[in-house]
């Protein structure tokens, strides 16, 4: 995997991606043309064309932000990739995901039937307290504490209720419906504010695809009729910690190209939230995938934060490269 540190260069990539999204219906560019016009170096172009992934550092939008961008080639059409993304077929490309399920639009407890927890996982939840170990609101913490010493089944049911409530409030109110995390001593962390900053940073979308950009900021009030979406719950094991998450996938067509977003609007531990935005651009021989990722965590704040973010972004980019590579292999079969 090649990596270079050029925020300006990636700004050109993102701008080009949305330009292609609005013009690709007229002419299908070659992969070489897309990369050349994006300002990638000759070495980076060759890396992408030979099947490698090229990562580019991008500016953080907050002191909690781990961010990077990636470009690579897939030998499938954008429409096929979009269908697989919305259908959830690429979720388990992340080996950390141990279980997942699709959420209905309205949401119901039955949607979580396959989400089971162990007695040890139940103890972690029932002993929840305000702080950085678990991402829970004050009322969610109180509900779990009330079940201390209770059965695993009862605590599992409460987890389902927490996730269902967060899904339903997000579906009804978008970013405004995301409850803050209680950090104790009157402090809270607002994941919606971070997601808003990440969305506002997508200036190329704002200029060239304003309707899709409005979706990121004003969902569900802004929902173009041609947009597709899917909701999923995930149970993952990340750095030894069991993590529950709620994810929203969005795809909007523009000719043969597709703009896409993947937003984790709730994450139980480890990090606060995450959002990926990019494009599937048709080129000769397949699709050029361009994506910018922002993941937010309290673990990179405070003294030495800049260095922590630099190291964290590099580590995250390496891990995400593994996930994207596995997803590409699966998509091309």
C-alpha positions as CSV (number, residue, x, y, z in Angstrom):
1,X,0.0,0.0,0.0
2,X,1.4,3.4,-1.0
3,X,0.9,6.3,1.2
4,X,1.5,10.0,0.7
5,X,0.8,13.1,2.8
6,X,-0.8,15.7,0.7
7,X,-4.1,17.3,1.8
8,X,-4.1,19.5,-1.2
9,X,-3.7,16.5,-3.5
10,X,-6.6,14.7,-2.0
11,X,-8.8,17.8,-2.2
12,X,-8.2,17.5,-6.0
13,X,-9.2,13.8,-5.9
14,X,-12.4,14.5,-4.1
15,X,-13.3,17.5,-6.3
16,X,-12.5,15.3,-9.4
17,X,-14.7,12.5,-8.0
18,X,-17.8,14.7,-7.8
19,X,-17.0,16.3,-11.2
20,X,-16.9,12.9,-12.7
21,X,-20.2,12.0,-11.0
22,X,-22.0,14.8,-12.8
23,X,-20.2,14.4,-16.2
24,X,-19.6,10.7,-16.5
25,X,-22.8,10.0,-18.3
26,X,-21.4,11.8,-21.3
27,X,-18.1,9.9,-21.5
28,X,-16.4,7.1,-19.6
29,X,-12.8,8.1,-18.7
30,X,-10.0,5.7,-18.5
31,X,-8.6,4.9,-15.0
32,X,-5.4,6.7,-16.1
33,X,-7.3,9.8,-17.0
34,X,-9.1,9.9,-13.7
35,X,-5.9,9.5,-11.7
36,X,-3.9,12.0,-13.9
37,X,-6.6,14.7,-13.6
38,X,-6.7,14.1,-9.8
39,X,-3.1,15.2,-9.5
40,X,-1.7,11.8,-8.3
41,X,2.0,11.3,-8.9
42,X,3.1,8.9,-11.7
43,X,4.2,6.4,-9.0
44,X,0.8,6.6,-7.3
45,X,-1.0,6.2,-10.6
46,X,1.0,3.1,-11.4
47,X,0.3,1.7,-7.9
48,X,-3.5,2.1,-8.3
49,X,-3.5,0.7,-11.9
50,X,-1.5,-2.3,-10.8
51,X,-4.2,-3.1,-8.1
52,X,-2.6,-1.4,-5.1
53,X,-4.3,1.0,-2.7
54,X,-3.1,4.6,-2.3
55,X,-3.8,6.4,1.0
56,X,-3.6,10.2,1.4
57,X,-3.6,12.1,4.6
58,X,-6.4,14.7,5.0
59,X,-6.9,17.4,7.6
60,X,-8.7,16.6,10.8
61,X,-12.0,18.4,11.5
62,X,-11.7,18.2,15.3
63,X,-9.2,17.2,17.9
64,X,-10.9,13.8,18.1
65,X,-10.7,13.1,14.3
66,X,-8.6,10.3,12.7
67,X,-8.9,10.9,9.0
68,X,-7.5,9.6,5.7
69,X,-8.5,9.1,2.1
70,X,-8.0,6.1,-0.2
71,X,-8.3,5.4,-3.9
72,X,-8.3,2.0,-5.6
73,X,-9.6,0.1,-8.6
74,X,-12.3,-2.6,-8.7
75,X,-13.1,-4.7,-11.7
76,X,-16.9,-4.3,-11.3
77,X,-19.3,-1.7,-12.4
78,X,-20.5,1.1,-10.0
79,X,-24.0,-0.2,-10.0
80,X,-22.9,-3.7,-8.9
81,X,-20.8,-2.3,-6.1
82,X,-23.7,0.0,-4.9
83,X,-26.1,-3.0,-4.8
84,X,-23.6,-5.0,-2.7
85,X,-23.0,-2.1,-0.3
86,X,-26.7,-1.4,0.3
87,X,-27.5,-5.1,0.6
88,X,-24.9,-5.5,3.4
89,X,-22.9,-8.0,1.4
90,X,-19.6,-6.3,2.2
91,X,-20.1,-5.9,5.9
92,X,-18.2,-9.1,6.9
93,X,-15.2,-8.0,4.8
94,X,-14.2,-6.6,8.2
95,X,-13.0,-9.7,10.1
96,X,-13.8,-7.8,13.3
97,X,-17.5,-8.1,12.7
98,X,-18.8,-11.2,14.4
99,X,-22.5,-10.7,13.8
100,X,-24.8,-8.3,12.1
101,X,-28.4,-7.9,11.0
102,X,-30.6,-5.7,8.8
103,X,-32.8,-3.1,10.5
104,X,-36.3,-2.4,9.1
105,X,-37.2,1.2,8.4
106,X,-39.5,1.5,11.4
107,X,-37.3,-0.8,13.5
108,X,-38.5,-3.5,15.9
109,X,-37.0,-5.7,18.7
110,X,-37.3,-8.6,16.3
111,X,-34.6,-7.0,14.1
112,X,-32.1,-7.8,16.9
113,X,-33.0,-11.4,17.3
114,X,-29.6,-12.6,16.2
115,X,-27.8,-10.2,18.5
116,X,-26.8,-12.3,21.5
117,X,-24.5,-11.5,24.4
118,X,-22.5,-13.6,26.9
119,X,-22.7,-13.4,30.7
120,X,-19.5,-11.5,30.8
121,X,-20.7,-9.0,28.2
122,X,-23.9,-8.6,30.2
123,X,-21.8,-7.8,33.4
124,X,-20.0,-5.0,31.5
125,X,-23.3,-3.5,30.5
126,X,-25.0,-3.8,33.8
127,X,-22.0,-2.2,35.6
128,X,-22.0,0.8,33.2
129,X,-21.1,4.2,34.5
130,X,-20.5,7.6,33.1
131,X,-17.1,7.9,31.5
132,X,-15.2,6.9,28.4
133,X,-15.4,3.1,28.6
134,X,-18.9,2.9,27.3
135,X,-20.8,5.3,25.0
136,X,-24.2,5.7,26.7
137,X,-26.5,8.5,27.7
138,X,-27.4,9.1,31.4
139,X,-30.8,7.4,30.9
140,X,-29.3,4.4,29.2
141,X,-26.7,4.0,32.0
142,X,-29.5,4.1,34.6
143,X,-31.5,1.5,32.7
144,X,-28.6,-1.0,32.6
145,X,-27.7,-0.3,36.3
146,X,-31.3,-1.2,37.3
147,X,-30.6,-4.7,35.9
148,X,-27.4,-5.3,37.9
149,X,-27.4,-8.9,39.1
150,X,-30.2,-9.7,36.6
151,X,-30.2,-12.4,34.0
152,X,-28.1,-12.2,30.8
153,X,-31.4,-12.5,28.9
154,X,-32.8,-9.4,30.6
155,X,-29.7,-7.3,30.0
156,X,-29.6,-8.5,26.4
157,X,-33.2,-7.3,26.0
158,X,-32.2,-4.0,27.4
159,X,-29.4,-3.7,24.9
160,X,-31.9,-4.4,22.1
161,X,-34.1,-1.6,23.5
162,X,-31.3,0.9,23.6
163,X,-30.2,0.1,20.1
164,X,-33.8,0.2,18.8
165,X,-34.4,3.6,20.4
166,X,-31.3,5.1,18.9
167,X,-32.2,3.7,15.5
168,X,-35.7,5.1,15.7
169,X,-34.7,8.5,16.9
170,X,-32.0,8.7,14.2
171,X,-34.6,7.7,11.5
172,X,-37.0,10.3,12.8
173,X,-34.6,13.2,13.4
174,X,-31.2,12.4,11.8
175,X,-28.3,14.0,13.5
176,X,-30.6,15.9,15.9
177,X,-31.9,12.5,17.2
178,X,-28.5,11.2,18.3
179,X,-28.2,11.3,22.1
180,X,-24.9,12.5,23.6
181,X,-22.7,10.2,25.6
182,X,-22.4,10.8,29.4
183,X,-18.8,11.3,30.3
184,X,-19.4,12.1,34.0
185,X,-19.1,15.3,36.1
186,X,-21.6,17.0,33.9
187,X,-19.6,16.4,30.8
188,X,-21.0,14.9,27.6
189,X,-19.7,14.0,24.2
190,X,-21.9,14.8,21.2
191,X,-21.2,12.4,18.2
192,X,-23.7,14.3,16.1
193,X,-21.5,17.4,16.2
194,X,-18.5,15.4,14.9
195,X,-20.6,13.8,12.1
196,X,-21.8,17.3,11.2
197,X,-18.3,18.6,10.9
198,X,-17.2,15.6,8.8
199,X,-20.2,16.2,6.5
200,X,-19.5,19.9,6.2
201,X,-15.9,19.2,5.2
202,X,-17.2,17.4,2.1
203,X,-17.0,20.6,0.1
204,X,-16.8,18.9,-3.3
205,X,-20.2,17.3,-2.7
206,X,-21.6,20.6,-1.5
207,X,-20.5,22.3,-4.8
208,X,-21.3,19.6,-7.3
209,X,-23.9,17.3,-5.7
210,X,-25.7,19.6,-3.2
211,X,-28.7,17.3,-2.9
212,X,-26.6,14.4,-1.6
213,X,-24.6,16.8,0.6
214,X,-27.9,17.9,2.1
215,X,-28.7,14.3,2.9
216,X,-25.6,14.0,5.1
217,X,-26.6,17.2,7.0
218,X,-30.4,17.1,7.0
219,X,-31.4,13.5,6.9
220,X,-34.3,12.4,6.9
221,X,-35.8,15.7,5.7
222,X,-33.5,15.7,2.7
223,X,-34.0,12.4,0.9
224,X,-33.9,12.4,-2.9
225,X,-36.3,9.9,-4.4
226,X,-33.5,8.1,-6.3
227,X,-31.4,7.6,-3.2
228,X,-31.1,4.1,-1.7
229,X,-30.3,3.3,1.9
230,X,-29.9,0.4,4.3
231,X,-29.6,0.2,8.1
232,X,-27.7,-2.5,10.0
233,X,-26.6,-3.4,13.6
234,X,-23.1,-4.8,14.0
235,X,-21.4,-6.7,16.8
236,X,-17.6,-6.5,16.5
237,X,-14.5,-7.5,18.5
238,X,-12.2,-4.5,18.2
239,X,-8.9,-4.6,20.1
240,X,-10.4,-7.2,22.4
241,X,-13.5,-5.1,23.2
242,X,-17.0,-6.1,22.2
243,X,-18.5,-3.3,20.3
244,X,-22.1,-2.7,19.2
245,X,-22.8,-0.3,16.4
246,X,-25.6,1.0,14.2
247,X,-24.7,1.8,10.6
248,X,-26.4,3.7,7.8
249,X,-25.5,3.1,4.2
250,X,-26.5,5.6,1.5
251,X,-26.1,5.5,-2.3
252,X,-27.2,8.2,-4.8
253,X,-26.8,7.7,-8.6
254,X,-25.6,10.2,-11.1
255,X,-25.6,8.6,-14.5
256,X,-23.4,5.5,-14.3
257,X,-21.6,6.8,-11.3
258,X,-22.6,6.5,-7.6
259,X,-22.0,8.7,-4.6
260,X,-22.0,6.8,-1.3
261,X,-21.8,7.3,2.4
262,X,-21.4,4.9,5.3
263,X,-22.2,6.4,8.7
264,X,-22.0,4.7,12.1
265,X,-24.5,6.8,14.1
266,X,-23.9,4.8,17.3
267,X,-20.9,3.0,18.6
268,X,-20.8,1.5,22.1
269,X,-17.1,1.7,22.9
270,X,-13.6,2.3,21.6
271,X,-14.4,5.3,19.4
272,X,-17.4,7.7,19.2
273,X,-18.6,7.6,15.6
274,X,-17.4,7.2,12.0
275,X,-18.3,8.3,8.5
276,X,-17.0,7.5,5.1
277,X,-18.0,9.5,2.0
278,X,-16.9,9.0,-1.6
279,X,-17.7,7.9,-5.1
280,X,-17.8,4.8,-7.4
281,X,-16.6,6.2,-10.7
282,X,-16.9,4.2,-13.9
283,X,-13.7,3.8,-15.8
284,X,-12.5,1.5,-18.5
285,X,-12.1,-1.9,-16.9
286,X,-14.3,-1.3,-13.8
287,X,-14.7,1.3,-11.1
288,X,-12.4,3.8,-9.4
289,X,-13.3,4.0,-5.7
290,X,-12.5,7.2,-3.9
291,X,-13.3,7.6,-0.2
292,X,-12.6,9.9,2.7
293,X,-12.9,8.5,6.2
294,X,-13.3,10.3,9.5
295,X,-13.4,8.4,12.8
296,X,-13.7,10.2,16.1
297,X,-12.3,9.1,19.4
298,X,-11.5,10.7,22.7
299,X,-8.3,8.7,22.9
300,X,-6.3,11.2,20.8
301,X,-7.1,14.4,22.7
302,X,-5.1,16.1,25.4
303,X,-1.3,16.4,25.6
304,X,0.4,15.1,22.5
305,X,-2.9,15.0,20.6
306,X,-1.4,16.0,17.3
307,X,1.1,13.1,17.4
308,X,-1.6,10.7,18.7
309,X,-3.8,11.7,15.7
310,X,-1.0,11.2,13.2
311,X,-0.2,7.7,14.6
312,X,-3.8,6.8,15.0
313,X,-4.7,7.9,11.4
314,X,-1.8,5.8,10.0
315,X,-2.9,2.7,12.0
316,X,-6.5,3.2,11.0
317,X,-5.6,3.6,7.4
318,X,-3.7,0.3,7.5
319,X,-6.6,-1.5,9.1
320,X,-9.1,0.0,6.7
321,X,-6.9,-1.0,3.8
322,X,-7.2,-4.6,4.9
323,X,-11.0,-4.2,5.1
324,X,-11.3,-2.6,1.6
325,X,-9.0,-5.2,0.1
326,X,-11.2,-8.0,1.5
327,X,-14.3,-6.1,0.2
328,X,-12.8,-5.8,-3.2
329,X,-11.9,-9.5,-3.4
330,X,-15.5,-10.4,-2.4
331,X,-17.0,-7.9,-4.8
332,X,-15.0,-9.1,-7.8
333,X,-16.1,-12.8,-7.3
